[in-house]
Amino acid sequence: MERRRGRQQGQHQQSGGSRRDRGGQSWQSGATGWGRGAARGRGHRRGNQHHDDDETFRIGRSSEYEGEGTEMSEARVLGHYSVHEDKTITFTDAMLKFIDNTYIPQDGVMQVDLDLNRGADKAKPYSLNHEDNMHNFQRWILRNQGNLIAPRSSSSPSYRGSIYVVSWRDHQQRPSGTNAVNMEVWGHKFLQYVTGGDADDGVRPNEEFRCAVSLGLGRHRILFPANVDCVDPRLYQEGCTDLAAFLMIKSTKEVIQDGHRSYHLYNNQLQQWWAENKLCGIPRLLLGHKTDEGVVDGVRLIKNDHIPHLTQVEWRPDVCINFLSSFLDYLKRKVMEEPEEVHVFRRERYVLRHYIPTEARTDLLPLWYRDQLFGHDSPSH
């Protein structure tokens, strides 16, 4: 992953950029790009980290992170906003979707017949990028900065002194081809079906409902814009203050072996889903079983706490959380050494390599954001 900091940009392979504002101690804000690394549960010895050199964070054995889990507070929803098809945002719940409860199985796998190719000729392309997502979140921060005073901060603006993190892919690294397009459309089509949309209509993947979620992890305070799929109307509370009513919607490929059907659940895929739900406080996953032809023929409801037990190689949630905490310790230390620079953390086999790019490629903290947040006291660039 790459990350960056201060007033510039970064870019990624499975990367993220991070940057820090000047000022006191505060929160951490950004996307959940690090979730994938954390979910793998692999990292480097907790509390006694050692590196081949100080510019690499070594990814070691999961046993190095076993033990008491890092303390993590319950996720809190501080607000929400909607992203529309034309990429404009409104600070409303206009894009909030409710699940059709007829698609929630009472037990086991419920048989369905959902053709994910239906209306494909009307599907809109997904055109948001990581910069759009970060800037939308920054607009929400500006609108709500009066309610975001950082803990133990007296007069500093709430995000002054924060580290901003983003994860992204270069455009040329984005998967392409028929299969990639199908996978992108099919995922949104499945969501359209289970939330009562018109099956003959094309999907509009730019439409998103996001919640600003606050979370404490060890010594870190994290704020991020969770992209949530849908809510159970039986459990919904006005104002979206609790994500316990929400569900993640995913699908997985059907596999035929010796004439029997099974459903392929990748370890890394499940870990990523578990991590996203864990950080957001979303307790359930609705999983669709799809054929190679793009037909979902079964759905099942899975509790997030049960996900680690679904694969042949069982993995431990405490290892994942401890890895994440240790990596954030490393990220913070490196960023604090040169707080006015963009910092990149890129995955290279068994390490995450840190470096400061000679040329930052994205405006992570745009001038309009710094000026409105810090006024005339904002850094010059």
Summary of the structure (lengths in Angstrom):
residues: 381
radius of gyration: 20.8
end to end distance: 24.5
largest distance: 69.5
contacts: 1268
relative contact order: 0.26
helix: 29%
strand: 26%
